[in-house]
């Protein structure tokens, strides 16, 4: 008797906010300060480590972690105004990507 093995995979979707906070923590070395960052937390001008080099590194990490492409003209200071603004930007990029794949 032959038994057919079937592999089952559990796909766990992580909230984009959590992934983005992890990216910020990794790139900026926030440590425990990460816990204080909420949706309305100001990023630019509030987190000293968030300079132009860090912004580029974060953009590259977002592209890699979310499988999205971000063009230079899509980014402005407003994108990095708050955590919520950054999350909204990524969610919009994901929605646009999903529309293209449908």
PEBELMO-V914177 format. One record per pair of residues at least 24 apart in sequence whose ideal C-beta (glycine too) atoms are under 10 Angstrom apart, sorted by the first residue. I is the first residue (numbers start at 0). J is the second residue. Records with the same first field share a line. If there is no record, write none. Layout:
# PEBELMO-V914177
I: J + J
This chain:
# PEBELMO-V914177
13: 64
14: 86
15: 61 + 64 + 65 + 85 + 86 + 87 + 89 + 90 + 92 + 93
16: 82 + 83 + 85 + 86 + 89 + 90
17: 86
18: 60 + 61 + 64 + 65 + 86 + 89
19: 57 + 60 + 61 + 64 + 65 + 82 + 85 + 86 + 88 + 89 + 90
20: 82 + 85 + 86
21: 60 + 64
22: 56 + 57 + 58 + 59 + 60 + 61 + 63 + 64 + 65 + 85 + 89
23: 48 + 49 + 53 + 57 + 60 + 79 + 82 + 85
25: 56 + 57 + 60
26: 52 + 53 + 54 + 55 + 56 + 57 + 58 + 59 + 60
27: 53 + 56 + 57
28: 53
36: 81 + 82
37: 81 + 82 + 83
38: 81 + 82 + 83 + 84 + 85 + 86 + 87
39: 80 + 81 + 82 + 83 + 84
40: 80 + 81 + 82 + 83
41: 79 + 80 + 81 + 82 + 84
42: 76 + 78 + 79 + 80 + 81 + 82 + 83 + 84 + 85
43: 76 + 77 + 78 + 79 + 80 + 81 + 84
44: 76 + 79 + 80
45: 80 + 81
46: 79
49: 79
53: 79
54: 78 + 79
57: 85
61: 85 + 88 + 89 + 92
62: 89 + 92
64: 89
65: 89 + 90 + 92 + 93 + 96
66: 92 + 93 + 96
67: 91 + 92 + 93 + 95 + 96
68: 92 + 95 + 96
